[in-house]
Amino acid sequence: MKKIILLLAIAFLSGSNSAFAHYLWVETSAKGNLNEPQEVRVYYGEYAYGVVEEVAGDAFKGVSDFKLWLIDPAGKKHSLETKAGTDHYSAEFTPTQDGVYLVYLENQNIEVLDYTEYDFGIFKPVYKTFKQVNVNAEQTADSSKFTEGLVINQIENTPDSVKLQVLYNGAPLEKAEATISMLDLWTKKVTTDENGMISYSKPFETKYIVEVTHNENTPGSYNDVDYQFIWHCATYTSLP
């Protein structure tokens, strides 16, 4: 109940403080075609509530210093250049070989937030989001090979269900709470098992977003502002 009250209170805050209630997510097709350009979009908001922030607004500006990466089937890491739209950033890549491509975003350049009045503390947010693209292949990509911290790996994505593994610093994260969201205020809480696994069905042909958070209880300082812990937030998107 405390968490629900906290999130409702934060949702009314403006400017950089909205970063905590919101999250970043990436949208691109799960299937790619050889030698055909594929668009990637980056959004910021709260999908279940129908909130998508505009790029020019203060909320999106507070999290716009992100890096968008592409890992090709050979394991080579490429930086994707983005351009601003009205309510999203977009990028493009062209698959040149069959296999699994991993698109992921990370943002560690977010200002420290002080939420002591909400009994949450002083923390530094870190955002990540992951999306796998298969080109004439059915393998899975191990995101933890390319980035540390909180990671979501796609294990299976069928028309009916999705299976994911949540890792933290390369190890399965047990008992992590994940929120599955659809439009019209629909959300569902699930918890990872001892292997960091979660799964969910897709009864409707619509977009699903999974959000996982984890507190790293390591104090530090960012831009000369001290914080008590790091708040990790990772997302995964399944498109219809």
Secondary structure, 3 states (H helix, E strand, C coil): CHHHHHHHHHHCCCHHHHHCCCEEEEECCCECCCCCCEEEEEEEEEHHHCEECCCCCHHHHCCCCCEEEEECCCCCEEECCCEECCCCEEEEECCCCCEEEEEEEEECCCCCEEEHHHCCEEEEEEEEEEEEEEECCCCCCCHHHCCCCEEEEEEEECCCEEEEEEEECCEECCCCEEEEECCCCCEEEEECCCCCEEEEECCCCCCEEEEEEEEECCCEEECCEEECEEEEEEEEEECC
